[in-house]
């Protein structure tokens, strides 16, 4: 009997003659046959170009009659580690992946072909190119579809012992046969799939020689693939980790280790999450040995169940909803898509960060940009490219980028043929660049966007001159014992002195505000927040705004045309905090709100800083100029371009499995809430703000376990925030938002916005450009640099200089808000000394005074200076106290020593200081493990201009403090690093005690 195989491509035979071989069963029911044929230069398979051939096998009897046939798809590709990198068909691959459990909201672990295709199409549309089959081999059809559509697969053996992984399988021979059987079954079943690039030995099953034998078996059965196992990298071809910090990934990249590195699980996407994803990829893109990662995970593991007590409707049920105990609560709901495959807002960020085309600014004002093609095998000429120049969200120029020709893994500069427009005062200009599919594909239609970038074009736009207060309509102000009323043309505003806020604001008899704005320092906790204990750690801020005490209300009339109501008060935080809110009501109906917070000593970080107001239900229509259209946050906003968006308040709510903060918008210039007649309330950021609007209060969200339990309220609750802290997402069981996205309590916060009526004939864009202010100063500069944290509501500032580093009184320059301001500067007579700035409006209505005290110190403590950048592995870096807010304490070999000054941090942390031009001579500090913790094992490093100049070696809780004394003369940058000493210990509280700069 003969067995001839044919190979087909596009229904054409590839081989001139089929391979033939004689077989003799000799009474057996099956046997193996091996035959080889070289096929020169076939079309290669990749996720970008999933070229497949059809292999047909036919069994003939001795007379040449076909008795049996079968076929399979074949992809030609080579995958191996070479020169320290994993390479596909000779090109260094980057995995932009997700972990995926098999899950259907109705059928559970039984996933249909249609659901699989839905998953793959969604992944491809959002630039995901790889999947880890966590934590078991998937249904066989999944691999056929991955071959066909183009996805890279890490195929994982069904081996996990998790909570007892230190007991089994280890090196125990009684577990070896079962472990090898699982490995062999997977390899033999899936080895013909080109999509499978890597075999994984299992997940969280500990260490031991069992995995050595499994790896050896896989290599014997299939020498064409490489091996992964995070639990014991000794037997793997790559290093892999779960949920590392950004800095630890950077450390591996810097190490030069030639073993490729994967983040096999990272960016824990539980609930409203996936903050700072771009920071991971800034690092991954910087080093050849970092080759990507797999987000945890793709889809929520929840099941649809009927809503209790209702005749119709379903909800997504999670652990405990069936009376099951013990359970994992909602911990399995950590997907980028809901169980029914509803795309969650965070997936847009993934799409942006994972895109294979990077666009960088070179000279944007002249249209010069750089295109970086990260595809391995695809020229950018395979896509359409389009650009738009926008003014205030409207396209004023656009065109195609013709003759696009950027080879894979290469970079080219191009010039977009835009012309400088006639510049309008107060306008913003953005250049948007977009890449789309030229033709339909199996996974998306022609025109689908695969990459985009947006650049602010910083033309020298003319300033808008402030409105003259004296030229505004007159108002009538009645300052009563308990209420201040302001009557103006078409509007009326009532202000409650005891509450320190607006109680009524009407426009043409339409009520715009039912209550507020009131100070608000809370957000409905996220899953990530609960994971590190934010509701209890920061609980002092939950009701601080609501329970405020107003201590004084000052009323200042600006002629007959405006009035300033200044509210001063305290907040009942653990240590008392102070707040101040100014309401400046103008004859035009505009109300500028200026909010200032001075937190009490040693308080925890603040979940949000802002104000909340309640508006009537009729203002359902929501339009804004800012980032969107999906919700976005301080640390998750690269995937949401600035634009003008239109929606409803209802649509701002996303039904996460367990209700939590949702719907936020960042970088908002203005927002309007209007009724069907086009009348409503407008808020304008001065210059930017964050906005959220829902039919639920923070308390509603926090107190409900499922979306169906929420009772939609008629009123609309609007928050206008300076910021709320970032989402975080490095993990959901202890990791906090990164320090740069945290609202620490070691400084004063101030921000402003403007409220006003709006009607259908008004242009919110034009209204937002009006400069209506009682500020007289835009900025104050000291020796040409902006005064740090300058705010017009803060009148006194202090700047410290190290003795010997400055000889002359610093030059103070004032930038006024307009031409109608007179500035008078009285310089300090010497150092130390005080420079006084007095400003007055030409009409005499407004005046302000600022004092800048210049201090000379013998030693300049780092805790009294500004760093250039900082990262920390846990919580937030602390000034003059430990990472947990206690006094700084180090061991000296016999007892504890307490330090008044210094920096408390936690591994892994990096703090960078700019030294250029400062005149510092030495850096000195004592380093060690803070005594607030019983364990801890860390190492300290100091770097000067990229050179390692100090290493402490590993230090423990009982290691005596060590002194650091470095010559920094003429250096430009100091970086202070605390590492975990490579042992992963979690109690890594480190202090830079008495850290200071000196001139001797």
FENVEN-V976374 format. One line per field, one symbol per residue. psi: psi as a letter, one per 30 degrees, with the letter a starting at -180 (. if undefined). burial: + if it has 9 or more other C-alpha atoms within 8 Angstrom, else -. Layout:
psi = ???
burial = ???
This chain:
psi = klikklkkkhgkkekeklkkkkkjfhflfllkkkkkkkjkhlklklfeiikkljkkkkklafggkkfkllllkkkklkklkkhgkkkkhfkjlkjillkkkjkkfegbfjkleeeeeeeeeeeefggkflkkikhlklkefeeeeeeefikkkjkkkijkfcfgffelfbgjfffeeeeeeeeeeeeeegfgjffjfkkkfakhgallfefeeeeeeeeeeigfllkkjffifeglglkklkhlleeeeeeeeffgkgklkkifklijhkbjahlhefeefeeeffkffjhaljkjaekkilkklkkkgkflklljkakffggkkllgbgffihlflleggkkleffeeeeeefkgjkkkkdiefggklkkjjgkegkkffflkkklkkkjhfkkfkllljlhkijlkhlkkkljkhlkklkkkkglkkkjkkkklkelklffllkfkkflllkkkjilikkkkkkkjefgllllkkjjaefkkkjkajglkkkkjeefhlkfkjkjhgkkekelaklkkgllkkleeeeeggeeeegfffegeeeglkkfkjkkkkibgflkkjkkkalkhlekklklkkkjjklfffkjkkjkkkjllkhlllkeljakklkllffhekkkljakaflkllegigfgjlklklkaleeffkkilekklklglklhkelkkjlaffgkakkkkkifllkkkklgkleeeefgkfleffkjklelkjkkjkelllleagelghfklklefgkilgglkkklllkkllklffkjeeeeffkjjlgkfkelkkjhfkkkkhkkffkfkkkkkkkkffkflkkkkkkjlfafgkkkjkjlkfakllkkkkkkkkffgekllkkkjkjkklekjkffglklelklkfkbkkkkgllfgglkkklkgfflkkkkelakkakkklkkkkkfkgfgkelkklkllkkffkfbkjlkkkkkjhgkjfkkflkklegkkkkkkjkjgkglfkkkkkklgggfgkfhijkkikgklklg.
burial = +++++++++---+----++------------------------++++++++++++++++++----+--+---+++++++++--+++++---++-+++++++++++--+--+---+++-+++++++++++++++++++----+++++++++++++++++++++--++-+++++--++--++-+++-++--++-++++++++++++++++-++++++-+++-++--+++++++++-++++++++++++++++-++---+-+++++++++++++++++++--++-++--+-++++++++++++++++-++-------++++++---------+-++++++++----++++++++++++++++-+--+++++++++++++-++++-+++++++++++-+--+--+----++++++----+-+-------++-++++++++++----++++-++++++++-+---+--+-++-+--++++++-----+++++++-+++++++--++++++++---+++++++++++++++++++++++++--+-++++++--+++--+-+-++-++++++++++++++-+++++++++++++-++++++++++++--+-++++++++++++--++++++++++--+++++++++++++++-+++--++--++++++++++++++++++++--+++++++++-+++++++++-+-+++-+-++--+----++++++++++++++++++-++++++-+++++--+-++++++++++----+---+++-----+++++++---++--+------+--++++-+---+--+++-++---+-+-+-++--+-+++++++++---+++-+++++++++-+++++---+--++++++++++++++---++++++---+--++++++++++++++++++--+++++++++++++-+--+++++++++---+-+++-++++-+++--+---+--+++++++++++-----+++++++++++++-
